[in-house]
Amino acid sequence: MNLFACIDWNAVAAMLSAVAALGVAIAAWKARGTFEEWREKELFLDNRKVAIDILATFYKSRDAFDQIRSPMSFGYETERAKAMLEKGKTPEDAGNSSVRQAQIILNRLSDHNDLWDRLYELMPLAQAQFGDDVKKGLQQILRIRGQIVSAAHRYPDRDNESRREITDVIWYTGGEHREDALNQDLDKACSSLEASLKKYL
């Protein structure tokens, strides 16, 4: 008697195909889960890299403002400003101490152009990956830079009414306690950035 004669081979084949298909489906599901985990990890690492870059650039910019807004200037800064003014359209300005002081501030700002450029490069990433609050924190740096540029240009023509307003922007007050308005704005923006990016660090 042929034991295999009563077996429905078509049914067996169908069953084996179903088992194989189930195995493929399970493998695909597991692979999808693994891919999603990998993708989430890569996205987190990418966000972490950008977050660190944003904070590091902000910290560097904040420290740069301490140097830019220092009320102390060195002899080489005065000589550099004088030489630049002598080569300008109004060389007689080189003998004006107020104009020289304004030029010193503008030179200090220019010395950190790499930082300002990096802030502009980071802003679209900040917007896309972290939203408006982080972007606004970077914009605060550039807004303060603009205030200092404007104040430096106004400094030589200041009058008694505008003197305090202008000098409070150009030079910091409060020493290491960071008590003046611009430093307080920077510290608030820094705290906001750190709170927004903390989970990526």
C-alpha positions as CSV (number, residue, x, y, z in Angstrom):
1,M,0.0,0.0,0.0
2,N,1.4,3.4,-1.0
3,L,1.3,5.5,2.2
4,F,1.7,8.7,0.2
5,A,-1.1,8.1,-2.2
6,C,-3.7,9.6,0.1
7,I,-1.7,12.9,0.7
8,D,-3.1,16.0,-0.9
9,W,0.2,17.4,-2.2
10,N,-1.5,20.5,-3.4
11,A,-2.7,21.2,0.1
12,V,0.8,20.5,1.5
13,A,2.4,22.9,-1.0
14,A,-0.2,25.6,-0.1
15,M,0.5,25.1,3.6
16,L,4.3,25.3,3.1
17,S,3.9,28.4,1.0
18,A,1.8,30.0,3.7
19,V,4.4,29.1,6.4
20,A,7.1,30.6,4.2
21,A,5.1,33.7,3.6
22,L,4.5,34.1,7.3
23,G,8.2,33.7,7.9
24,V,9.0,36.4,5.4
25,A,6.4,38.7,7.0
26,I,7.9,38.1,10.5
27,A,11.4,38.8,9.2
28,A,10.2,41.9,7.4
29,W,8.5,43.2,10.6
30,K,11.6,42.6,12.6
31,A,13.7,44.3,10.0
32,R,11.4,47.2,9.9
33,G,11.6,47.6,13.7
34,T,15.4,47.4,13.5
35,F,15.4,50.0,10.7
36,E,13.1,52.4,12.7
37,E,15.3,52.0,15.8
38,W,18.4,52.7,13.7
39,R,16.7,55.7,12.0
40,E,15.7,57.2,15.4
41,K,19.1,56.7,16.8
42,E,20.7,58.4,13.7
43,L,18.3,61.3,13.9
44,F,19.0,61.8,17.6
45,L,22.7,61.8,17.0
46,D,22.3,64.3,14.2
47,N,20.2,66.5,16.4
48,R,22.8,66.2,19.2
49,K,25.6,67.2,16.9
50,V,23.7,70.3,15.7
51,A,22.6,71.1,19.3
52,I,26.2,71.0,20.5
53,D,27.3,73.2,17.6
54,I,24.6,75.7,18.3
55,L,25.5,76.0,22.0
56,A,29.2,76.1,21.4
57,T,28.8,78.9,18.8
58,F,26.5,80.8,21.2
59,Y,29.0,80.5,24.1
60,K,31.9,81.6,21.8
61,S,29.8,84.6,20.7
62,R,28.9,85.6,24.3
63,D,32.5,85.5,25.3
64,A,33.4,87.5,22.2
65,F,31.1,90.2,23.3
66,D,33.0,90.5,26.6
67,Q,36.1,91.2,24.6
68,I,34.4,93.5,22.0
69,R,32.6,95.6,24.7
70,S,35.6,95.9,27.1
71,P,36.1,99.5,28.1
72,M,39.9,98.8,28.0
73,S,41.8,99.1,24.8
74,F,45.4,98.3,24.0
75,G,48.0,100.4,22.2
76,Y,48.1,98.1,19.2
77,E,44.3,98.5,18.8
78,T,44.7,102.3,18.7
79,E,47.5,102.1,16.2
80,R,45.6,99.8,14.0
81,A,42.5,102.0,14.1
82,K,44.6,105.1,13.3
83,A,46.3,103.4,10.4
84,M,42.9,102.3,8.9
85,L,41.5,105.8,9.3
86,E,44.5,107.4,7.7
87,K,43.9,105.2,4.6
88,G,40.2,106.1,4.5
89,K,38.3,108.8,2.7
90,T,38.7,111.2,5.6
91,P,42.3,110.7,7.0
92,E,41.9,113.7,9.3
93,D,39.6,111.4,11.4
94,A,42.7,109.6,12.6
95,G,43.4,112.5,14.9
96,N,39.9,112.3,16.5
97,S,40.0,110.2,19.6
98,S,36.3,109.5,19.4
99,V,36.5,108.3,15.9
100,R,39.5,106.1,16.7
101,Q,37.6,104.6,19.7
102,A,34.6,103.8,17.4
103,Q,36.9,102.2,14.9
104,I,38.4,100.0,17.6
105,I,34.9,98.6,18.4
106,L,34.2,98.0,14.7
107,N,37.6,96.3,14.3
108,R,36.8,94.0,17.2
109,L,33.5,93.1,15.7
110,S,35.2,92.3,12.3
111,D,37.7,90.1,14.0
112,H,34.9,87.7,14.9
113,N,33.3,87.6,11.5
114,D,33.7,83.8,11.4
115,L,31.4,83.6,14.4
116,W,28.7,85.8,12.8
117,D,28.9,83.7,9.6
118,R,28.5,80.5,11.5
119,L,25.4,81.8,13.3
120,Y,23.8,82.5,9.9
121,E,24.7,79.0,8.7
122,L,23.2,77.5,11.8
123,M,19.9,79.4,11.8
124,P,18.2,77.3,9.1
125,L,19.2,74.1,10.8
126,A,18.0,75.5,14.2
127,Q,14.7,76.3,12.6
128,A,14.2,73.0,10.8
129,Q,15.4,70.7,13.6
130,F,14.4,72.6,16.8
131,G,11.9,75.3,15.9
132,D,11.5,79.0,16.4
133,D,12.7,79.3,20.0
134,V,16.2,78.1,19.2
135,K,16.4,80.2,16.0
136,K,15.4,83.2,18.0
137,G,18.3,82.5,20.5
138,L,20.8,82.8,17.6
139,Q,19.1,85.8,16.2
140,Q,19.6,87.5,19.6
141,I,23.3,87.4,19.1
142,L,23.1,89.1,15.7
143,R,20.6,91.6,17.0
144,I,23.1,92.7,19.7
145,R,25.9,92.8,17.2
146,G,23.7,95.2,15.1
147,Q,23.1,97.4,18.1
148,I,26.9,97.6,18.8
149,V,27.6,98.5,15.1
150,S,25.0,101.2,15.2
151,A,26.2,102.6,18.5
152,A,29.8,102.7,17.3
153,H,28.8,104.7,14.2
154,R,26.9,107.1,16.4
155,Y,29.6,107.5,19.0
156,P,31.7,110.3,17.4
157,D,28.6,112.5,17.0
158,R,27.0,111.7,20.4
159,D,25.5,114.5,22.4
160,N,24.8,114.8,26.2
161,E,21.4,113.2,25.7
162,S,22.5,110.2,23.7
163,R,25.9,109.7,25.4
164,R,24.8,107.3,28.1
165,E,22.6,105.3,25.7
166,I,25.4,104.8,23.2
167,T,28.2,104.1,25.7
168,D,26.0,101.5,27.6
169,V,25.8,99.6,24.3
170,I,29.5,99.9,23.3
171,W,30.9,99.1,26.7
172,Y,29.7,96.7,29.3
173,T,29.0,97.6,32.9
174,G,28.8,95.5,36.0
175,G,32.1,93.7,35.4
176,E,32.0,90.0,35.8
177,H,28.5,90.2,37.4
178,R,27.0,90.8,33.9
179,E,24.6,93.4,35.2
180,D,24.0,95.5,32.1
181,A,21.0,95.2,29.7
182,L,22.8,93.5,26.8
183,N,24.5,90.9,29.0
184,Q,21.2,90.1,30.7
185,D,19.6,89.7,27.2
186,L,22.4,87.3,26.3
187,D,22.1,85.3,29.5
188,K,18.3,84.9,29.1
189,A,18.8,83.7,25.5
190,C,21.5,81.3,26.7
191,S,19.2,79.9,29.4
192,S,16.4,79.4,26.8
193,L,18.7,77.6,24.4
194,E,20.1,75.3,27.1
195,A,16.5,74.4,28.2
196,S,15.4,73.7,24.6
197,L,18.4,71.6,23.7
198,K,19.1,69.9,27.1
199,K,17.5,66.6,26.0
200,Y,20.0,66.2,23.1
201,L,23.1,66.6,25.3
